[in-house]
Amino acid sequence: MNAPLSGRPDDTQSSAALKKKNTIIVLLSVALVFTWAYLLWDKSQSRDTIALQAVQIENLDADKAAIQKEFDMAIIRLDSVTNTNTTLTNQVAEQQRDIESQKTAIKKILSDRNATKASLDKARGMVSDLNGKIAALENQIAVLKQENLELTQANTALQGEKEGLEQDLSKSAAQNAELAKTVDIGSTFSASSIQISSIDVKPSGKEKLTANAKRVDKLLVRFDVENRIAPSGPADMYLIVTDPAGKVITEKGFMLPTREDGDRSYTALIPVNYEKGTRQKVEFPVRAGQYNKGTYRLEIYHNGFKIGERSCPLK
């Protein structure tokens, strides 16, 4: 009987198992190498992406800062125009409303933390357009200022002419007032042929002159008036008759404002219907009821001036 070959089958199996194990280890090693290689490549790619994004963000921030600076300069320029020309800008309110609307839109973009390059490009264009509108506004205000200057100069000239006219008018008014005063004074009547007679009226009606105070029934006043420049029409003559005691004979106690003697009581007001250029006679009886010894005095006033006087002594 032959003896079996010792260990061959087992050796074959062990060799196969070892080969399989080595293959798996090699494959795992290769896979691990590829995994690490991929991780290193992916990390490198992530770093590049992050770096690119950082550059892009930095560029956007720089663009935003530049646009903000340009916008701020435009606002300063606009404020300088509007603040120093408040009155004039009232005339360009429509342009200002448009500018304010554009300012609001630009501020909204610049305040957006997530602003994109497209929106920043839009804001940059709006700032450029805003500067153009501000320039147009400056030109318009410059024209308005020039027109305002010309109007001011014209107003100054007109003011000078007005003051000259006012001075002339004032001078003319003074001259007219003086002339009117002269005419007013000149239109005062003059009295002539003044008489004041003491009359005794008999029972028969016959009148007789008397100097006896006890027999006097009335004082008869006669005078002529005339004025060459006074127009035809009514003229008032005032009579003041004073008794020997200095008391005015008056029934109504009327007061006459005179130009030189103050307010005085008067005896009678005589309306005269005057015809220009003529001498007109005036006659008026003064009745006192009882007459005393002494001198009675007659004064005639017209236009506030005393134009004549006469005395009548009684015994």
C-alpha positions in Angstrom: 0.0 0.0 0.0 1.4 3.3 -1.1 1.6 6.2 1.5 -0.3 9.5 0.5 1.5 12.7 -0.5 1.6 14.7 2.6 0.4 18.6 2.6 -0.3 19.3 -1.1 -4.0 20.0 -1.1 -3.7 22.2 1.9 -0.8 24.1 0.5 -2.8 24.8 -2.7 -5.7 26.2 -0.7 -3.5 28.4 1.4 -1.7 29.7 -1.6 -5.0 30.7 -3.2 -6.3 32.3 -0.1 -3.1 34.3 0.3 -3.2 35.4 -3.3 -6.8 36.5 -2.9 -5.9 38.4 0.3 -3.0 40.2 -1.4 -5.2 41.2 -4.3 -7.8 42.7 -1.9 -5.1 44.6 -0.1 -3.7 45.9 -3.4 -7.2 46.9 -4.5 -7.9 48.6 -1.1 -4.6 50.4 -1.3 -5.3 51.6 -4.8 -8.7 52.7 -3.7 -7.3 54.5 -0.7 -4.7 56.2 -2.8 -7.4 57.3 -5.3 -9.7 58.4 -2.4 -6.9 60.6 -0.9 -6.0 61.9 -4.3 -9.7 62.9 -5.0 -10.0 64.5 -1.5 -6.8 66.5 -2.1 -8.0 67.5 -5.6 -11.5 68.4 -4.3 -10.0 70.4 -1.4 -7.8 72.2 -3.9 -10.8 72.9 -6.1 -12.8 74.2 -3.1 -9.9 76.5 -2.2 -9.8 77.8 -5.7 -13.6 78.4 -5.7 -13.4 80.1 -2.3 -10.5 82.2 -3.5 -12.4 83.1 -6.7 -15.5 84.0 -4.8 -13.5 86.1 -2.4 -12.0 88.0 -5.4 -15.5 88.5 -6.8 -16.8 89.7 -3.5 -13.9 92.0 -3.1 -14.4 93.4 -6.6 -18.1 93.9 -5.9 -17.3 95.7 -2.7 -14.8 97.9 -4.5 -17.4 98.6 -7.2 -20.0 99.4 -4.6 -17.5 101.7 -2.7 -16.6 103.5 -5.9 -20.3 103.9 -6.8 -21.1 105.1 -3.3 -18.3 107.6 -3.4 -19.4 108.9 -6.8 -23.0 109.0 -5.5 -21.9 110.9 -2.4 -20.1 113.4 -4.5 -23.2 113.9 -6.7 -25.3 114.4 -3.5 -22.9 117.0 -2.2 -23.0 118.8 -5.6 -26.8 118.6 -5.6 -27.0 120.0 -2.0 -24.7 122.8 -2.9 -26.9 123.7 -5.8 -30.2 123.5 -4.0 -29.2 124.9 -0.6 -27.7 128.1 -2.1 -30.6 128.6 -4.5 -33.7 127.8 -2.5 -35.7 130.5 -4.1 -34.6 129.7 -7.6 -35.1 125.9 -7.2 -38.8 126.5 -6.5 -39.0 127.2 -10.3 -37.4 123.9 -11.1 -39.4 121.7 -8.8 -40.2 119.1 -11.5 -36.5 118.4 -12.1 -35.9 118.1 -8.4 -38.7 115.6 -8.0 -37.2 113.4 -10.7 -33.8 113.7 -9.1 -35.2 112.7 -5.7 -36.8 109.6 -7.2 -33.5 108.6 -8.8 -31.6 109.2 -5.5 -34.0 106.9 -3.7 -33.5 104.1 -6.3 -29.6 104.4 -6.1 -29.7 104.4 -2.3 -31.8 101.2 -2.3 -29.3 99.4 -4.5 -26.2 100.6 -2.5 -27.8 99.6 0.7 -28.5 96.0 -0.5 -25.8 93.7 1.0 -26.5 91.1 -1.7 -26.2 93.5 -4.6 -25.1 91.8 -7.8 -22.7 93.1 -10.4 -25.7 93.8 -12.7 -27.5 95.8 -10.1 -24.3 97.8 -9.3 -23.8 98.4 -13.0 -27.4 99.7 -13.1 -26.6 102.0 -10.1 -23.4 103.3 -11.7 -25.5 104.2 -14.8 -28.1 105.9 -12.7 -25.4 107.9 -10.8 -24.0 109.0 -14.2 -27.5 110.0 -15.3 -28.0 111.8 -12.0 -24.8 113.8 -12.6 -26.1 114.8 -16.0 -29.4 116.0 -14.5 -27.5 117.9 -11.8 -25.4 119.6 -14.5 -28.6 120.5 -16.4 -30.1 121.8 -13.2 -26.9 123.9 -12.5 -27.2 125.4 -16.0 -30.9 126.1 -15.6 -30.3 127.7 -12.2 -27.4 129.7 -13.7 -29.8 131.1 -16.3 -32.4 131.8 -13.7 -29.8 133.6 -11.5 -28.8 135.7 -14.5 -32.4 136.5 -15.2 -32.9 137.2 -11.5 -29.9 139.5 -11.5 -31.2 141.3 -14.5 -34.6 141.7 -12.8 -32.9 142.9 -9.7 -31.1 145.5 -11.7 -34.3 146.5 -13.5 -36.1 146.7 -10.2 -33.3 148.8 -8.7 -33.6 151.1 -11.7 -37.4 151.2 -11.4 -37.0 151.8 -7.7 -34.8 154.8 -8.4 -37.3 156.1 -10.9 -40.1 155.4 -8.4 -38.2 157.4 -5.7 -37.6 160.2 -8.2 -41.3 160.2 -9.1 -42.3 160.1 -5.4 -40.0 163.0 -4.8 -41.5 164.9 -7.7 -45.0 163.9 -6.6 -44.2 165.0 -3.0 -42.8 168.2 -4.3 -45.8 168.6 -6.6 -48.1 167.7 -3.7 -46.4 170.3 -1.6 -46.7 172.8 -4.4 -50.3 171.9 -5.0 -51.1 172.1 -1.3 -49.4 175.6 -1.2 -51.3 176.5 -4.4 -54.5 175.2 -3.0 -53.9 177.1 0.2 -53.2 180.2 -1.8 -56.3 179.7 -3.9 -58.3 179.0 -0.7 -57.1 182.1 0.9 -57.5 184.0 -2.4 -61.1 182.9 -2.6 -61.9 184.6 0.7 -64.3 187.5 0.1 -63.4 191.0 0.9 -66.0 193.3 2.6 -66.3 197.0 2.0 -68.7 199.9 2.8 -69.4 198.3 6.2 -72.0 200.0 8.3 -73.7 199.2 11.6 -76.6 201.6 12.4 -78.7 201.8 15.5 -82.4 202.1 14.4 -85.5 203.4 16.2 -88.6 201.9 14.7 -91.7 204.1 15.1 -95.2 202.7 15.7 -96.0 203.7 12.1 -93.2 201.5 10.9 -90.9 204.4 9.9 -87.3 203.8 10.8 -85.0 206.6 12.2 -81.3 206.6 13.2 -80.7 207.1 16.9 -77.7 207.0 19.3 -80.0 206.7 22.3 -79.6 203.2 23.7 -83.1 203.3 25.2 -84.7 204.0 21.8 -82.8 201.4 19.7 -84.9 198.6 18.4 -82.4 197.0 16.2 -78.9 197.2 14.8 -78.9 197.2 11.0 -75.7 195.8 9.4 -74.9 196.6 5.8 -71.8 195.8 3.7 -70.7 194.8 0.2 -68.8 191.6 -0.6 -66.8 190.6 -3.7 -64.1 188.3 -5.0 -62.6 188.1 -8.5 -61.5 184.5 -8.4 -64.3 182.8 -6.3 -66.8 180.9 -8.5 -70.4 181.8 -8.6 -72.5 180.0 -5.9 -73.4 180.1 -2.3 -71.0 181.7 0.2 -71.6 182.0 4.0 -70.9 185.2 5.9 -70.7 185.2 9.6 -71.6 188.2 11.8 -70.4 188.6 15.3 -71.9 191.4 17.3 -70.5 192.0 20.7 -72.3 194.2 23.4 -70.5 196.8 25.6 -69.9 194.1 28.2 -68.0 191.9 25.6 -70.8 189.4 25.3 -71.7 188.1 21.9 -75.4 188.7 20.9 -76.5 185.2 19.9 -79.7 183.2 20.2 -78.4 179.8 19.2 -74.9 179.7 20.6 -73.4 178.4 17.4 -69.5 178.2 17.2 -67.4 179.4 14.4 -63.9 177.9 13.9 -61.7 180.7 12.8 -58.2 180.4 11.3 -56.6 183.0 13.6 -58.9 183.6 16.6 -59.9 180.1 17.6 -63.5 179.0 18.0 -65.9 181.9 18.5 -69.7 182.3 19.1 -71.4 184.0 16.2 -74.5 186.1 16.0 -75.8 185.2 12.6 -75.0 183.2 9.5 -75.9 184.9 6.2 -75.9 182.8 3.1 -75.0 184.9 0.0 -75.8 183.6 -3.5 -72.7 185.2 -5.2 -72.2 185.9 -8.8 -68.6 185.8 -9.9 -67.0 189.2 -10.7 -69.7 191.3 -9.1 -70.0 193.3 -5.9 -72.9 192.2 -3.9 -74.7 194.0 -1.1 -75.6 192.3 2.2 -78.0 193.5 4.8 -79.0 192.0 8.1 -80.9 193.2 11.2 -79.6 192.3 14.6 -82.1 192.4 17.4 -81.0 192.2 21.0 -84.3 193.1 22.8 -82.6 195.6 25.0 -79.6 197.8 24.3 -77.2 199.3 26.8 -75.0 202.4 26.7 -71.6 201.8 25.3 -70.0 200.6 22.1 -71.4 197.7 20.1 -68.8 196.0 17.9 -69.5 194.2 14.6 -67.1 191.6 13.0 -67.6 189.9 9.7 -66.0 186.5 8.9 -65.7 184.5 5.7 -63.7 181.3 5.1 -62.5 181.4 8.7 -60.9 184.9 8.2 -62.1 188.2 9.6 -62.9 190.3 6.5 -64.1 193.5 8.2 -65.3 195.2 11.4 -67.1 198.4 12.6 -68.3 199.9 15.9 -71.5 201.5 16.9 -71.5 203.7 20.1 -74.8 204.2 22.0 -75.5 206.9 24.7 
